[in-house]
Amino acid sequence: MKRIVLFLIFSLSHFLANVSAQVTVEARIDSLQMLVGQQTGITIDVSCDGKATVELPTFQKGQQLAPGVELVEMMAADTTKLDDGHRMQVTRKYIVTAWDSSFYYIPPMKVRVNNKEYLTKNLALKVYTLDVDTLHYDQYFGPKDVMDAPFSWDDWKPVIASLVLILLLSGLAAYLVYILRTGKPLIRIVRRKRKEPAHKVALTAIERIKTERTWAQEDSKEYYTQLTDTLRTYIQERYGFSAMEMTSGEIIERLTQENDEEALAELRELFQTADLVKFAKWTTHINENDANLMTALEYINQTKQEEDPNQPQEEVIVTPEAKRQRITIWTMRVVSAIAAAAAFALLVWVIYRTIDLLR
């Protein structure tokens, strides 16, 4: 029994191996007969192992598969997997025609599977021609004259609609160009005088205080308030920190990073005197007030920034509104360019279509 079972298993496996390795090549024709100039298809089917390499016959367009049978088109090969990929079927179709009535013999075509050559079966094709009645030739008439096609508004509607659209696009482009070239300027450029340098503003203020120093003896607090406020404003504009919100000591400490000790020595005394006058009701003499005024003048002249003589006296300011208007101008330019290009393209199409309809 064991020998019998082993024999059956061996036979079955050998049979299955032969089946999986079996190669079948078939060729069929769609129609065995046709009229001259008609077309029919020849299909080659190859069934083989799923891992095999298949080479189907290839022909060039116009090449003859047999004398008188001409290839019109060779389709792409189509592969279908079978039995979970163990086998596959490869199919290719060839479209052929013939230009003379006859009975054609199409010889077998070669197919290679794993470099082994197989032949398809031979095929036959019968091509007929139309019978001509030569006895009743009077029933055949010569060619007719060329007839003019009837006028149809449906053919001209796209042309008319395109012409209207061309006028609209051209008008839009012309209007935008007119606004851009001859219309009122959309962008207003604001020109104003440049801001006076900090030292000039401070010197002007000190000069005013100097002319009014006659009341300084009577109201020392107001005098020193104006003088120190002028210095604070100058220092804030000159060095870029908020001196108006700082105490006198904080200002001097911050200025040590910018000025030398010699320049700050007298300025420190001026701020100390001012603090005493404003907060401790300290009384000063007129000559002391003049000395502190000169200290302020000397400090400003020592630390002022020289102006560039080539710097323009006016500055141009472009407001956010002007920036938005500039974007509007660029948008109008782009829209006008697109409208003009579209109108031109439509005009070319209208000319081409009109010529085609008038033929």
C-alpha angles and dihedrals in degrees: 000000000000091000091049092050092047090049092051092048091050092047092049094049091047090050093049091048091053091048093050091047094046115117122203124187121190134175127193136175123220096221129015092205138031143155123270111282095017122120135233135177133244114200127196118200121193120188115190146131115316092242097045125119112236126196115189122196115270128204135183121243108272093021116134118240087193131358104292096008109103129194113239100176138352113213125217116267116260120211123200122188117223135189094019091309097311091113135021140195121219118197132185129176127209121199112212138177140184131213101199132056111250145109109272128202114207110201123221115283124224122245123183121209115182087345091303116123123233129179128218121222119268120262135208132213128189116204120195131196130210116267115240119210102224093175096064100041090148089074091067116085130199125250118295123239117262109272122217113240113243117256112260126187089206089069092052099042094086090049093050092046090050091051091053090049090049090055092049094048092045091049091050093049092047092048093051092047090049091053092047095048107031105016126097114285111267094202118067112201111209115214121190137162116272118257114269114254115262095245093053092051091048094047091050091052092048091048089055091049089048092056090051097045091114089086093044092092091054097043108025092160094060091043094054092040091058092042096050093041088055090050092046091051091049093048091048093051093041101047102021103237127116100260092161090069097044132086121247092257092051091050093051091046091051092047092056085077091057108031136041123251093255092059092048099045097082092034089057090053091049092054092045091052091047091051091051092050095046100040107021099037091242116180120224134190125238093249090052090052091051091049092053090047090054089047090056092048093049092049092051093047092048096050103034121121116238116238124239106244090208094055111112117246092227132056127206116230121198108198123210088253090056090051091053090049090051089055088050091054092051090048090052091051093051093047092049091050092049092047092050092048092048091049091051093048091049091049091054090050092048091052092049093046093047092052090048092052094047094054 
